[in-house]
Amino acid sequence: MPASRTSHKLPTRQHPPKKAGKTKSEVTISEACAMTLLDDHTLVTPRGTKYVVKAGSTLYVRGAKVKNPKKSPGEAWWKLRVHSIHKGEDGMVWFVGSWWITPEEAVKFNLSQHDRAMLQRMGNTELISSSELGVASLETVEWYTVITDLPDQLKVLPREVPSDGYVTRAVLTVDKGTKNPKLEWIEGSKGLCPGCRTLYYPEGDRQVYCDGCKRWYCISCSSTKPTRYYPVRDCQEDEEAFVDDLKAFPIIRGPWVGGKLGKYHFWMTGGNGMYQKHLNDLFEKQGTHDGLDEFKLYEEEGEHQAYLAMVQTLSIPLTTCPGCHPADDGDGDSDRDEEEDEEDEEDEEDEEDEDED
């Protein structure tokens, strides 16, 4: 079953006028693949916004819950990752691809106990790639969305995750030996906190990035006393102090709801590394005073207001990663990393063996 979960309404696409004559409302995957292969297809909204669909794009497909496309919320739409685009003799465009599924939908599969436990650690905006193939006609496609990989060891994501966007860390596959479905993790995405050894839960775990071992760890798992607490001081008292605090704010991720928008933000799902990089670049280029003026102009866009509210209200302790030695070995990594990773893999193998027994 395809995924149907999202948190926002979609723009209404400009549907082309129907041509005279009959067009097929449904075709099989093999029938669609026998049609003329297209390199891409352009979607257009009434306002003229365009999006070029290519292989790898993810499309919103109208599901059974959609009664009125103009008023239906995003959770009523399925998500199809496009593999190929085809055009029939009647002019209808068809998209062949695989469905994204939600963790709730993945529970219905005969997964191991270990995989089921992992599903409980996935966030509300997290989707799972599946091998279930599907085909959708242009008439049922409304718009596109972006699914961002959530690599665990990256301090700065390659692109921003919109506040209403999706992330993914896992793929639902079928074991060639047992023929049972199982979760496979995108390389580098299943990092476990070195303290509690659990998978990051975006809506429950507040974590800090460790520059030493290049991993995220839960603040609550630190065995050291905080050396300092944020929030950032008010900029009206001392601009230099404010900028220094803002630039040194920890790289964190996890739940925070606040600000005028009152919702989760992209910099809390995948970490605020990219946001902090933008700020550091801004102050380095513009200087303290001019950089602050430009930053205040950005505040009108909303995300800056929410971010400023977060850094001035959220109390973040500066702690030490529980997986690092008191002093690293000088190469930017910890000697314990490989040993701990091997232990994690052995634990998972033991759990999977128990499930099979």
PyMOL commands that set and color helices and strands:
alter all, ss='L'
color gray80, all
select helices_A, chain A and resi 29-33+74-76+103-106+113-119+138-140+219-221+239-247+266-269+273-286+288-301+303-313+336-356
alter helices_A, ss='H'
color red, helices_A
select strands_A, chain A and resi 36-38+41-44+50-53+58-62+77-87+93-101+126-137+141-145+147-149+166-174+181-185+207-210+215-218+252-253
alter strands_A, ss='S'
color yellow, strands_A
deselect
rebuild
show_as cartoon
